Amino acid sequence: MAGTRPALSYAAALWLTAALLALQPLSTDLYLPTLPAIAAHFHASVATVQWTLSVFIAAFAAAQLIAGPLSDRYGRYPVIVGGAAIHATASAVCMLAPSIEVLIGGRLLQAIGACACVVAVRAVVRDLHEPAAGARLLAAAGTIMGLAPLFGPIVGSQLQAAFGWRAAFAALALFSLALTIVLALRLEETHRLRDPRALTPRVLTAAWRAVLCSPTFHAYTLANTMSYGGLFAFLAGSSFVLIGVLGLTPTDYGLAFAATVSGYLLGTLICRRLMTRLSLAATLQVGAILQATAGVSIVALAAARVFHPLAICVPQFFYVVAHGIVQPVAQAGAVAKFPHTAGTAAAWMGFIIQMAAAGVGLLIGVTWNGTVYPMVSIIGAAGVASLAVAWLLVRRHGHVG
């Protein structure tokens, strides 16, 4: 049984955590450079192709409300291993999709698998660590995970150039299949106090009420939501803006995207340094100040009609640095007060964040007008909102042990 395995070393736990958290960004970033090619292949509109992204995010959000309680009831091990196996199967479906509708369906299944892994591994971190130590581990895993958005678009663009858009999904299938095998052999169960009543309506409702009535949960979750909203606007719109409007090639786009999101690695390193001196709330406020500054800057450059890839990528780089500071702290803070129902708390946090991101993706699609303005406006608004939440809510309710 998983519970009888010897404890993982810190290094092994760190790398497995990073790999599991990377499933979500890899599922998005690896195929981003192929979006225009997918639209051309299936003769689909930009709004239709955006559904491959928005459906993924919406399904990822909704499935967490099931995956979280499942991990509280049956343990983290079966949820994580099962999720990785589902992701591998769904990636193969996407690779072989004969129509845009099947591709969208495959993306929905991919999201279910990825979300099971992400929710359960966040709960694993809470099982093993107090909030401050958990934030440091998540930041360390985020530094490793940051390689996914850094190299994902580059690899994706090269795979598309060599083999076509289906190759990105083939690579995802191989990665998640290998991860499934490693997890099945090496992962141990960390949730020792499983509640056999966790899925009964009365207990589940009580757990949901406790989470959703917590001002600390709301403060950190909303901060993470605002931060990720601006990042997701760039994820959803950058290929159309940088390739379609500003004239980059898919290969150049992959390089520009990677350079921009490399800021996440820097942000997680800064987060780890700040966490040795500051509280969770104070660390998040530092990130939010930088995020608001970056968001205002990208809007100001567009308003000044500076239409150049650097006018998008440079301020967005600093926005992503700020996200690398905000996200690990917000993830740890949102579940800090729920040591026995961390899966449920992580699920609701993820649900709220991903539903907001799905809305951003749809907004990018329906407001697309062939200019930079829809994307940069959303990024700017998210940056300012991130600072408002940090100042008004986290500063008041964000103090945890």
FENJOGI-V532958 format. One record per pair of residues at least 6 apart in sequence whose C-alpha atoms are under 7 Angstrom apart, sorted by the first residue. I is the first residue (numbers start at 1). J is the second residue. Records with the same first field share a line. If there is no record, write none. Layout:
I = J + J
This chain:
2 = 77 + 187 + 188 + 189
3 = 188 + 189
5 = 188
7 = 188
14 = 141
15 = 141
17 = 121 + 141
18 = 141 + 142 + 144 + 145
19 = 145
20 = 117 + 118
21 = 118 + 145
22 = 145 + 148
23 = 114
24 = 114
25 = 148 + 149
26 = 148 + 149 + 152
29 = 149 + 152 + 153
30 = 152 + 153 + 155 + 156 + 168
31 = 156 + 168
32 = 153 + 239
33 = 153 + 156 + 157 + 239 + 250 + 254
34 = 157 + 160 + 165
35 = 49
37 = 165
38 = 165
39 = 45 + 46 + 49
42 = 99 + 100
46 = 365
47 = 365 + 366
50 = 361 + 365
51 = 104
52 = 104 + 107
54 = 358 + 361 + 362
55 = 104 + 108
56 = 107 + 108 + 111
57 = 111 + 354 + 355 + 357 + 358
58 = 354 + 355 + 358
59 = 108 + 111 + 112
60 = 111 + 112 + 115 + 354
61 = 350 + 351 + 352 + 354 + 355
62 = 351
63 = 112 + 115
64 = 115 + 116 + 119 + 347 + 350 + 351
65 = 347 + 348 + 351
67 = 116 + 119
68 = 119 + 120 + 343 + 344 + 346 + 347
69 = 198 + 199 + 343 + 344
71 = 79 + 120 + 343
72 = 194 + 195 + 198 + 341 + 343
73 = 194 + 195 + 196 + 198 + 199
74 = 194
75 = 189 + 191 + 194
76 = 120 + 124 + 189 + 190 + 191
77 = 187 + 188 + 189
79 = 116 + 117 + 120
80 = 116 + 117 + 120
81 = 180 + 183 + 184
83 = 113 + 114 + 116 + 117
84 = 113 + 114 + 117 + 176 + 179 + 180
85 = 177 + 180
86 = 110 + 113
87 = 109 + 110 + 113 + 114 + 176
88 = 173 + 176 + 177
89 = 173
90 = 106 + 107 + 109 + 110
91 = 106 + 110 + 169 + 170 + 172 + 173
92 = 169 + 170 + 173
93 = 106
94 = 103 + 106 + 107 + 169
95 = 166 + 169 + 170
97 = 103
119 = 343 + 346 + 347
120 = 343
122 = 346
123 = 342 + 343 + 346
124 = 190
125 = 134
126 = 134 + 339 + 342
127 = 190 + 191 + 339
131 = 332 + 333 + 336 + 401
134 = 332
135 = 328 + 329 + 332
136 = 272
138 = 328
139 = 268 + 271 + 272 + 328
140 = 268
142 = 268
143 = 265 + 268 + 269
146 = 262 + 264 + 265
149 = 258 + 261
150 = 258 + 259 + 261 + 262
151 = 258
153 = 254 + 257 + 258
154 = 251 + 254 + 255 + 258
156 = 168
157 = 250 + 251 + 254
158 = 251
159 = 167 + 168
160 = 167
197 = 203
198 = 204
211 = 217 + 345
215 = 397
216 = 334 + 397 + 398
217 = 334 + 335
219 = 389 + 393 + 394 + 397 + 398
220 = 330 + 333 + 334 + 394
221 = 330 + 334 + 349
222 = 389
223 = 330 + 386 + 389 + 390
224 = 326 + 327 + 330
225 = 353 + 356
226 = 382 + 385 + 386
227 = 323 + 382 + 383 + 386
229 = 356 + 357 + 360 + 382
230 = 378 + 379 + 382 + 383
231 = 320
232 = 357
233 = 360 + 361 + 375 + 378 + 379
234 = 375
236 = 361 + 364
237 = 364 + 375
241 = 371 + 372
242 = 248 + 253 + 309
243 = 249 + 250 + 253
245 = 370 + 371
246 = 308 + 309
260 = 313 + 316 + 317
261 = 317 + 320
263 = 317 + 318 + 320 + 321
264 = 320 + 321 + 323 + 324
265 = 324
266 = 321
267 = 321 + 322 + 323 + 324 + 325
268 = 324 + 325
270 = 325
271 = 325
274 = 283
275 = 283
280 = 329
281 = 394 + 395 + 398 + 399
284 = 325 + 326 + 329 + 390
285 = 390
287 = 322 + 323 + 325 + 326
288 = 322 + 386 + 387 + 390
289 = 387
290 = 319 + 322
291 = 319 + 322 + 383
292 = 383 + 384 + 386 + 387
294 = 315 + 316 + 318 + 319
295 = 319 + 379 + 380 + 381 + 383 + 384
296 = 380
297 = 315
298 = 311 + 312 + 315 + 376 + 380
299 = 376 + 377 + 380
301 = 311
302 = 373
335 = 342 + 345 + 346
336 = 400
338 = 345
364 = 374 + 375
367 = 374
368 = 374
